[in-house]
Amino acid sequence: MVTALEPLELLERARHAEVDDVEGVRAFVASWTDGAVGDAQMAALCMAICINGITAEATRALCDSMVASGDRLQLERFAPTGDKHSTGGVGDAVTLITVPLAAALGVRMAKMSGRGLGHTGGTLDKLSAIPGMRVDLELVDFVRQLRDVGVAVMGTSTRMVPADKRLYRLRGQTGTVESPALIATSIMSKKIAGGAANIALDVKVGTGAFFPDVAAAREAAEIMVSLGAAWGRDVRYVISDMDQPLGRMVGNALEVRGAAEVLRGGGAEDLGDLSVRMAALLAESAGVVPAGEGEAAAAHALGNGGALRMAERWVEAQGGDPRVWTDDDVLPRAPAAISVPAPAGGMVHGLDAREIGEAARWLGAGRLHPAQFIDPAVGVEIHAKIGDGVSEGETVATLHVRDAALADRAMQLVRGAYRIVDAPVDPPTLIHESSAGDG
């Protein structure tokens, strides 16, 4: 019989070396959820994992323990089922498009989402910008909507992965967000508990992501594939670029507007392309289209209005105004718009996604502290991206602001995010890798 280390013993070992005690991790998480271990000790474990790492076996134990902290949905009777998740980015409205798009292809989309973390946006905050939209669904309503509509999105609750909800907040408070293992267990505990059999992951890499390079992103992706496989899930992923914001909108209502443009057949090309790729992964994984034909099927559903109609049904089912996808005036708007001029003429060689995300957060689109109120209307609209030519003084971005006192700092951040030189440059590659072998 294996004896688990006491919490303090586990922490003392973790301070010096990789966390490797499987039973100790299980006991630690169980004691934390029961209240015997405090948040300070859990924060210390997270910091040790960030610094020294954690073995694959202990990572699985951490994930399984988080799943066991609450209820787990059984959705086999609704097959084929799908779920999608991003590791976090700037301007990342892909979920708002991919979820109804995959559902339009015949995959029942059961998604559990989170709030914004750090400089990155959260799907629940974006959905909350839609007038009337409910994201705190009861489990019975979530399952009923999945059955009747084909798509449902909700946040974690006291019943579903409560350990992750607590840990998500704690990591944001203690600077322990950027750990591949902690990111992987947080995402996959929600995915596993959510019950969907087919999971598509968008793993971001670059200045605006939690992973600095493709190798680190691949490490986290493969951890998630392994965690999912242990529960019988088909997990596929893309590694996508986040050296500049995705799309043209950063901010909650702004990103909903950007997603609506794509659903109507226009919008930012990179946002549309990545959304189609994610829906294709889900459709092929679920077997609703043959291998290799997912992108064509997804593009067709986007072009013929099928995804738009599904998005309207989804929002209406959760109490929101379905006109949000066809009438931009439904969304809240900031009272002031301030132009950001190009500091020089030339070609945009760099557009630091993290700085843009921080500017939006400073304006109120994200949280500078855990209890901060999110302003759904504010953010940054981008007019020039990498590879675009600009003239000195030309508007490269627009700040959508409510409090003019915050505009100066946001202006500095956005201007500092741009690197403009007098030389041509190609736009960055959108998708670096794909586990489906088509990237």
N, C-alpha and C positions, 0 to 999 in steps of 0.2 A: 504494500500500500504506500502510495506517495503522500508525504506529509507536506502541506502547503506552508510556505513561510508566513510568519506573522507580518502584518502590514509594515511595521517599522524595519523588520529584517529585510523585506523586499526593497524598501526604499534605500536602505544602507547599501545593499548590493548594487542596486540600479545606479547609485551615485558614482560607482567606480567602473561599471561594466554594462554590457548589453543586457537588457531585460530578457531572461530566458526561462524563468520559472513559470510553467504553464499553470499548475495548480495554484501557485501564489497569486497570479494575475486574476484567475477566476474568483478566488476567495476575496481578493482586494476589492474587485468591482462589486461583488455581492455585499460586502460590508459597507461599501460607500453608498450603494443604493438603499441599504437598510438604515443608514445613519450612524453606524459604528465607526466608520472612517469619515473624516471631515474633508471639506473642499480643499483645505490647505495641503493635506496629504495627497489628494488626487492631483492637485496642481504640481506638487513636487514630482510625482510619478510622470506626469506629462513632460515636465522639463527634462527629466532624466532620459526619457525616450527620445526627445528632440536632440539631446546632446550625444547620447551613447548608442541609441538604436534599440531595436527589439527583434527577437528572432521570429521567423515565419510561424513557428508553432505557438509562440506567445501572442503574436498578432491575431491568429485565429481564435485563441482563447479570449482575447479582449473583445473581438467582434461578437463571438458567440454569447459572451456574458452580457453585452449590451442588448443583443436581440432578446435574451432571456429576461431582461428587466421589465418587459411588458408583453402585450398581446402580439400575436403573429397571424396575419390574414392567410387564409387558404382560398386561393382563387382558381384552382384547377378547373372548376365547372364553367368558368368563363373563358376558357382558352380559345384563341391564343391571347396571352396577356403580355404587356410590355411596360417598361419603365425607362426613364432617361435621366441622366444627371450630368452636371458640369462641376468641375473642381473649382470653379470660380473665376470670373474675369470681369472686364470692363466693357459695358455696352452689350453684354451677353444676353440677348433676348431670344436665344435659340429655342428654349423650352416653349415659349409662347407660340411658336410656329410648328415645331416638331411634334408636339403632343397632339394637336388636332390633325396634323398631316398624317401621322402614323395611324391615328384612329380612322381617318377617312379611307385608308388602305385596308382596314379590317383588323387592326391590332387594338385590342381593348387596353387603353392606357391608364394604369393605376399608379399615380405618382405622388410620392411624399417629398415635400420641398422644405427649404429653410429660408431664414431671413438673411440679409446682407451680413457679411463678415469682413471687417477691415475695410479696405478700399474697394472690395468687390461687391456687386449687387446681389440681391437675393430674389428668387422667384416670387416668394410670398409678398414681399414689399411691392413688387411690380403689379401683381394681381390685385393687391389692396388699393392701388391707384384707380382701379375700375369702379365707378360708382355702384354701390350695392353688393359688390363681390364678396362672398363668404369663403374664407380659407380654413376656418376652424370647424371642419365638418365632424359630426358624430360618425363613428365607424359604420353604423348601420346605414346612414345616409350615403357615405362614401361608396359602400358596396352596392347599394341600390342604384346610385347614379352610374356606376361602372356598368351595371347590367343594362340599364335603360337607355343611356346616352352613348356609352362606349368610351368615355373619358371622365376622370375625376382627379382633382389635385387638392391635396391638403397638407397641413403642417404636422409635425410630430405633436403628440399630446401626452397627457399623463398615462394613457393606456398604451400608446405605440412608441416604443423605444424611448422611454422617459430618461434613461441614462444618457442617451446622445443629446437630448435637449439640454440637460444640465451641463454636460461636458462641452457642448458647442459654445455655450455662454462662457464657461470657465476658460476655455482655450483663448477666446477673444480677449479676456481680461488679463491673461498672464503671458501673452506673447508666445504661445505654443501652438500657433496655427500651422506653421510651415514644416510639418513632419509628414513624409509620405505614408508612414504607418498609421498615424492618427487621422489623416485625411481619408485614407482608404477605409479604416474601420468605421469612421463616422458615416461615410457615404454608404458602405455596403450593409451596415446594420439596418439603415432605413430601407434599403432596397430589398433585403432579405425579409424583413418584417412586413414590408408592403405586399409581398406575395406574388409579384409578377415573375413569370418564367424567363422572359427575355429582357436583357438590360443593355442599353447603349450608353457608353460613357464618353463624355467630351473632356479630355484631359488637356488643360491649357498649359502653355509654356511660353515664357518671355517676361518682359519687364512688368506687365500687369497681372501676372499669374503667380501662384505660390511655388511653381517649379521653374528654376532658372534655365534649365536646359532640357533637351530631349531625353537624355539618359535618366535624369531624375523623374521626369514625367512617365517614362516607360516603366521604371521601377514601381511607381505607385500603381500604374495601370495593371501590371502583371500581378501585383498583390491583390488587387480587386478581382481580377479574373480568377485567381486561386481561391479567394474567399467565397466567391459566388459558386464556383464549381463544387465546393464542399457541400453546398446546399442544393445542388442540382440545377443551378441557374446557368443559362447561356449568356455570358458576358462578353460583349465586343466593345471596342473603343477606337476612337481617333485621337491623335495628338495634334492639337490645332494651335495656331499662332496667336499670341497675345502680346506681341511687341508693340502693337498699336491697338486702340479700341476696335471692337467688332462693330460693324455698322457705322451709323452716323449719330446715334443718340446715346447719351449717358445720363441716366436719371429715370425714375420709375414710370411716370406717365409718358415721358419722352420715349422710353424704350417700348412701351405698349404701342405708341404711335408708329414707331419704326417697324415693329412686327406687323402691325395692321397694313402698312404699305406693302410688305412682302406678301401677305396673305391675299391682297388685292391684285397681285401680279406685278408689282413694281418693287420699289425700295432698294436698299443697299445690296449690291451683288454678293459681297462676301457673307453677309448674314443669311441671305437666301440659299447660297450654295452649301453652307455648313448645315443649315436646317434640313435641306434635302438629303445630304449625306447621312445625317443621323436617323432620319426617318427610313432611309434605305436599309441601314443596318438592322433596324428593328423589324422591318417587313421581311427581310431575307432570313433573319434569325427565327422569326415566328413561322416561316414557311408560307406566308400569304402571297409571296411572289418568288419565282425561281431565283437561284443564286446568280448574281450578275445583272439582274434586271430591276433591282430596287430603285436605283436613281432615276431611271426612265419612268417608272411607275409613280414615284413621288413627285417628279417634275410635272407629270400629267395631272395628278390630283391637285397640285398647286395651280396649274394653269386653267383647269376647267371649273374652278370654284368649289370643288369638293372640300378642301381644307378650310376654306372660309366659312362654308355652311356648318361644318362640324365645330369650328371655333365659336360660332354664334350659339349653337345648341349647348355647348359646354358652359359658356359664360352665363347664359340664361338659367341653366340648371342650378348654378351656384349663386343665384340671386343678382347677378350683375346685369348691366345694360348691354344687350347684344349689339346695339348700334355702335359700340366702341370700335368695332373693326371697320366700319364704313363711314363714320362721322367723327372727325377729329375733335369737334366741338364738345363731344360728350366728356372728354378727359379734362381734368383740372389744368389750368394754365397759370404760370407765374405772372405776377403783375408787371414785371420789367424784363426787357431783353437788352443785353449789353454786348456790343460787338468787340471781338478781340482782333486787333490788326496784326498782320504779319510784320515781324520786326525787320525783315529784309526781303528782297526779291530773290527768286531762284527756285530750286526744287526742294520739296519736303523730303529730307533724308531720314528723319527720325520723328516719331510722335509717341513719347513715353506714355504708355497706357496707365501706369501706376499714378503718374502725376495728374492725368486727366481724372482718374478715379478719385484721387484725393481732393481735387478741386470740386467735384460733384459732392463728395462727402462734406466738405467744408461749407458748401451752400445749403446743406441740410438733406441731401438725397440719401446719405448714409449716416452711420452712428459714430460720433466721436467718443461716446460713452454708452454703456449698455442700455440705460433707461431713456436715451434720447428719442424724441418724437421725430418720425420721418416725414418730411415734407414731400408729398407725391409729385408736386408740380415743378420743382427746381431741377437744375442739371446743366449739362453742357451739350450743345449741338455742334457737331464737327462738320466743317465745310471743305477742308483740305486734308488729305491723308498722304501717306508715303507714296511717292511717285508723281504727285500732283505739282504743277508749276503755279507759283503765286507771285504777285507783285508786292512791293513794299507798301504797307498800309492797307492791303486788301484784307477783307474779313476772312479769317481762317476758322473762327469758331464763334459761337454765340452763347453767352451766359444767360440762363433763364433763372432770375433771382427774385426772391421775396424781400430780403433784407439787404439794402444797398450797402450797409456797413460791412457785409461779408464779401462784397464784390471785388475789392482791391486785392485781397489775398488770393481769391480764386483766379483773378486775372493774372497774377504773378505765376501761379502754378501752371496755367494753360500756356502762357507765353513761354515759360521755361521748358514745357514739354516738347515744343517744336524745335527741330534742328533743320535749318534751311541753308543750303549751299548752292553754289553756281556750278552744278554738275548733274548729269542725268542719273537716275536711279530707278530700278525696277521695284514694284510693290513686293512685299514679302510673300513667301509661300504660305497659303492658308492652312493646308493640312500636311503635316510632316510625315505622319505614319498612320496606318490603319491596321487593326488586328485582323480585318477581313481579307487582307492581302490585295486590296485594290487601291491603296494609297501611294 
